[in-house]
Amino acid sequence: MASPTLPWELAQALGLGAVGGSLILCMLAVRPRAGASGVFSLRSHQLLGWLVLAAALAHVAGLLGADRTVVEHVKPAAPRYEYAGALALLLLLFLTAPAGAALRSRLWRTHRGFQAAHVAAACLLVVALAVHVVTTGRYVHGGAQAAAYLLLSAVVLLALLRPRAQRRPAPAPAHGPGGLVYGRYSRLIVAVVAVSLGALLAMAQGGATLALREPFVARSARLALDFPHDRHRAVSCVTCHHDYIDRSGQGSCVSCHRSGRADLKAGPEARFHDFCLGCHRGDAAAYPRGLGPVTGCDTCHGTARAAPLSFGAPPSPPRRGVSRRAGA
């Protein structure tokens, strides 16, 4: 695999910054009134929002500029988690652009209405980011890290259920949605948060990540692929060519996985990327010299010597006693 490139890594760092900034915006309460206590003012909130949006846009532009094959992920045949990333970008735009006083007053008659729309969109943003981040496996890799990120997302959602500030003398404490700051929209906000928590819980189920790698629209043409078998001699052939053992298919891998068989839970795009990224998202120190984690789509696709994706039979029969873990 190719060594990391600075433009690619910089674009990924900007994406990570956008994710972190989005979660911070949802976690910290805003104190818009003059003289109100709190270290995070409305001006700081708006400034951070614009910075997060700029980082997200630079993340997309940087990836498109650093890797020519990334353009496939802005086409209709993109995997589902990329649609979640696009939704997150649109939600950031919705949360940032109309927040100015002039435009806000035209779109919403009351502050409570704006607040309810803002928080509901923030809930959707947290879920869309979770789908995008966990499925790519770029920032979180493995079940433990994915569970930790989903737990963090759940905490962020619960932080949006902000209670009313207590005044002196303190009134009788309000229980349920009536104790939140959202007034008549409190029940709506509670419902949105509950649905969002349910979506995070669904992502924790087995097979959810694999399903999110599937495209909504089938690809009309196969992408070129350069798979160096000679660099994967430490991997048992049956790790990918399982039909040598279970006799579950015939012909090429792509033709079988696109056949629509009921027992196939994942198509070729999801299954093959799961095979490759399952190993090549690990620690760079675990790979032999000159090899390592995937640093872009062009690492495997779009190279000069790449051939149309076929995944036919391996070059030699599987050998016994060979480790199943990729060493490259």
C-alpha positions in Angstrom: 0.0 0.0 0.0 1.1 3.5 -0.7 2.6 5.7 2.0 0.5 8.4 3.6 0.3 11.7 1.6 0.2 15.1 3.3 -2.9 16.4 1.4 -4.9 13.3 2.3 -3.9 13.4 5.9 -4.5 17.1 6.2 -8.0 16.7 4.7 -8.7 13.9 7.2 -7.5 16.1 10.1 -9.9 18.8 9.0 -12.7 16.3 9.0 -11.8 15.2 12.5 -11.8 18.8 13.6 -15.2 19.4 12.1 -16.6 16.3 14.0 -15.1 17.4 17.3 -16.3 21.0 16.9 -19.8 19.8 16.1 -20.0 17.8 19.3 -18.6 20.7 21.3 -21.3 23.0 19.9 -24.0 20.5 21.0 -22.5 20.0 24.4 -22.0 23.6 25.6 -25.0 25.7 26.5 -25.2 29.2 25.1 -25.8 32.2 27.2 -27.2 34.8 24.8 -28.6 37.3 27.3 -26.4 40.3 28.4 -24.8 39.8 31.8 -25.7 36.1 31.9 -23.2 33.7 33.4 -21.4 31.2 31.3 -18.0 31.0 29.5 -19.5 30.1 26.1 -21.2 33.2 24.7 -23.5 33.4 21.7 -20.8 35.1 19.7 -18.3 32.3 20.5 -21.0 29.7 19.5 -21.6 31.4 16.2 -17.9 31.8 15.5 -17.2 28.1 16.2 -20.1 27.1 14.0 -18.6 28.9 11.0 -15.2 27.4 11.7 -16.7 23.9 11.9 -18.5 24.5 8.6 -15.3 25.8 7.0 -13.4 22.7 8.2 -16.1 20.4 6.9 -16.1 22.0 3.4 -12.2 22.0 3.4 -12.4 18.3 4.3 -14.5 17.5 1.3 -12.5 19.7 -1.1 -9.2 18.4 0.2 -10.2 14.8 -0.3 -11.4 15.5 -3.8 -8.2 17.3 -4.6 -5.9 14.7 -3.1 -7.5 11.6 -4.5 -9.1 11.4 -8.0 -11.2 8.3 -7.1 -12.9 10.1 -4.2 -15.3 11.7 -6.8 -17.0 8.3 -6.9 -18.3 9.0 -3.4 -20.2 12.1 -4.5 -22.1 10.2 -7.2 -25.4 8.4 -6.7 -23.6 5.0 -6.4 -21.8 6.2 -3.3 -22.2 4.0 -0.2 -24.9 5.0 2.3 -22.5 6.3 4.9 -21.3 9.0 2.4 -25.0 10.1 2.1 -24.9 10.5 5.9 -21.7 12.7 5.5 -23.5 14.8 2.9 -26.5 15.2 5.2 -24.2 16.2 8.0 -22.7 18.9 5.8 -26.1 20.2 4.9 -27.2 20.2 8.5 -24.1 22.2 9.4 -25.0 24.8 6.8 -28.6 24.9 8.1 -27.4 25.4 11.7 -24.9 28.1 10.7 -26.2 30.3 7.9 -29.7 31.1 9.2 -28.5 31.7 12.8 -27.8 35.4 12.1 -30.3 37.7 13.6 -31.5 39.2 10.3 -32.2 35.9 8.5 -33.4 34.2 11.7 -36.1 36.7 12.3 -37.4 36.1 8.7 -37.5 32.4 9.0 -38.9 32.0 12.5 -41.5 34.2 14.2 -40.3 33.3 17.7 -37.1 32.5 19.4 -38.6 29.2 20.7 -39.4 28.1 17.2 -35.8 28.8 16.0 -34.5 27.1 19.1 -36.6 24.0 18.5 -35.5 23.7 14.9 -31.9 24.3 15.8 -31.8 21.6 18.5 -33.7 19.1 16.3 -31.2 19.6 13.5 -28.4 19.2 16.0 -29.8 15.8 17.0 -29.9 14.7 13.3 -26.3 16.0 12.9 -25.0 13.9 15.8 -26.6 10.8 14.3 -25.4 11.6 10.7 -21.9 12.1 12.1 -22.0 8.8 14.0 -23.1 6.9 10.8 -20.3 8.6 8.8 -17.5 8.3 11.4 -18.2 4.8 12.7 -18.7 3.2 9.2 -15.6 4.7 7.6 -13.5 3.4 10.4 -11.0 6.2 9.9 -11.1 7.8 13.3 -12.5 4.9 15.3 -11.4 1.3 14.4 -12.8 -1.8 16.0 -15.8 -2.6 18.1 -14.5 -1.0 21.4 -13.7 2.3 19.8 -17.0 2.3 17.8 -18.9 1.6 21.0 -17.0 4.4 22.8 -17.9 6.9 20.0 -21.6 5.9 20.0 -21.6 6.3 23.8 -20.1 9.8 23.5 -22.8 10.6 20.9 -25.5 9.5 23.2 -24.1 11.7 26.0 -24.1 14.7 23.5 -27.7 14.0 22.7 -28.7 13.9 26.4 -26.8 17.1 26.9 -29.2 18.8 24.5 -32.1 18.2 27.1 -31.2 21.4 29.0 -33.2 22.2 32.1 -34.5 25.6 32.9 -32.3 27.8 35.0 -33.4 28.0 38.7 -34.4 31.5 39.9 -34.5 32.7 43.4 -36.7 32.1 45.2 -36.7 28.7 43.5 -40.1 27.5 42.4 -41.3 24.0 42.8 -39.1 21.8 40.6 -40.7 20.9 37.3 -40.6 17.2 36.2 -40.6 15.8 32.7 -40.5 17.8 29.5 -42.0 20.8 31.3 -38.7 21.3 33.1 -36.7 22.0 29.9 -35.9 25.4 28.4 -37.8 24.7 25.1 -41.3 25.7 26.3 -44.1 24.3 24.3 -41.6 22.5 22.0 -40.2 20.5 24.9 -42.1 17.3 24.1 -41.0 17.5 20.5 -37.3 17.8 21.5 -37.6 14.9 23.9 -39.1 12.8 21.1 -36.4 13.8 18.6 -33.7 12.9 21.2 -35.3 9.6 21.9 -35.5 8.6 18.2 -31.9 9.7 17.8 -30.8 7.5 20.7 -32.6 4.6 19.1 -30.7 5.2 15.9 -27.4 5.1 17.7 -28.5 1.9 19.4 -29.4 0.4 16.0 -25.9 1.2 14.8 -24.4 -0.9 17.7 -26.1 -4.0 16.4 -24.1 -6.6 14.5 -24.0 -6.1 10.7 -25.2 -2.4 10.8 -21.8 -1.1 9.7 -21.6 -3.6 6.8 -25.1 -2.6 5.7 -24.1 1.1 5.7 -21.3 0.4 3.3 -23.8 -0.7 0.7 -24.8 1.9 -2.0 -28.3 3.0 -2.5 -27.9 2.9 -6.3 -26.1 0.0 -8.0 -22.9 0.9 -9.8 -23.2 0.6 -13.6 -19.5 0.0 -14.2 -16.8 -1.7 -12.2 -13.9 0.4 -10.9 -10.4 -0.6 -11.7 -8.6 -2.4 -8.9 -4.9 -3.2 -8.2 -4.8 -6.1 -5.8 -1.2 -7.2 -5.3 -1.4 -10.9 -4.4 2.3 -11.1 -3.9 2.1 -8.6 -1.0 -0.6 -10.7 0.8 1.2 -14.1 1.0 0.8 -14.0 4.8 -3.0 -14.1 4.3 -4.8 -17.4 3.8 -6.5 -17.3 0.4 -9.8 -18.7 1.9 -10.1 -15.5 4.0 -11.5 -13.9 0.8 -12.0 -17.0 -1.5 -14.2 -18.7 1.0 -16.0 -20.7 -1.8 -13.0 -22.9 -2.0 -14.1 -24.4 1.4 -17.9 -24.0 1.6 -18.6 -24.3 -2.1 -21.1 -21.5 -1.8 -20.5 -19.9 -5.2 -19.0 -20.2 -8.6 -17.4 -17.8 -11.1 -16.1 -14.5 -10.0 -16.7 -12.9 -6.6 -18.5 -9.9 -8.1 -20.9 -11.9 -10.1 -21.8 -14.0 -7.1 -22.2 -11.1 -4.7 -24.4 -9.3 -7.2 -26.6 -12.3 -7.8 -29.2 -11.3 -5.2 -29.0 -14.6 -3.4 -31.0 -14.6 -0.1 -28.1 -15.9 1.9 -25.8 -13.0 0.9 -26.2 -10.2 3.4 -23.8 -7.8 1.7 -23.0 -6.9 -1.9 -19.5 -6.7 -3.4 -18.8 -3.0 -2.5 -19.6 -3.5 1.2 -18.0 -7.0 1.5 -14.8 -6.2 -0.3 -14.2 -2.9 1.5 -14.9 -4.7 4.7 -12.2 -7.3 3.9 -9.6 -4.6 3.0 -10.3 -1.9 5.5 -10.8 -4.5 8.3 -7.0 -5.1 8.1 -5.7 -1.8 6.7 -7.3 0.5 9.3 -5.1 -0.8 12.0 -1.9 0.5 13.5 0.8 1.4 11.0 3.5 -0.2 13.3 1.9 -3.6 12.7 2.7 -3.6 9.0 6.0 -4.6 7.3 8.2 -1.7 6.1 6.8 0.2 3.2 3.2 -1.1 3.8 0.5 0.1 6.1 -3.0 1.6 6.4 -5.1 2.7 3.5 -4.5 6.4 2.9 -6.9 7.0 0.0 -9.0 5.4 -2.7 -6.2 5.6 -5.3 -4.2 3.3 -3.1 -6.2 0.4 -4.6 -8.2 2.0 -7.4 -7.2 4.0 -10.3 -3.5 3.1 -10.5 -1.8 2.7 -13.9 -1.5 -1.0 -13.7 -5.0 -1.6 -12.3 -7.4 -3.9 -14.1 -11.2 -4.0 -14.1 -12.5 -5.4 -10.9 -13.2 -9.1 -11.3 -11.9 -11.0 -8.2 -11.8 -14.3 -9.9 -9.8 -17.3 -8.6 -6.6 -16.8 -6.6 -3.3 -17.4 -8.3 -2.7 -20.6 -6.3 -4.7 -22.9 -4.1 -4.9 -22.0 -0.4 -2.1 -23.4 1.8 -2.7 -25.0 5.2 -1.3 -23.4 8.3 -1.1 -19.8 6.9 -2.2 -17.0 9.2 -5.6 -15.5 8.5 -4.5 -12.0 9.6 -3.1 -9.7 6.9 0.5 -8.8 7.2 0.3 -6.2 4.5 
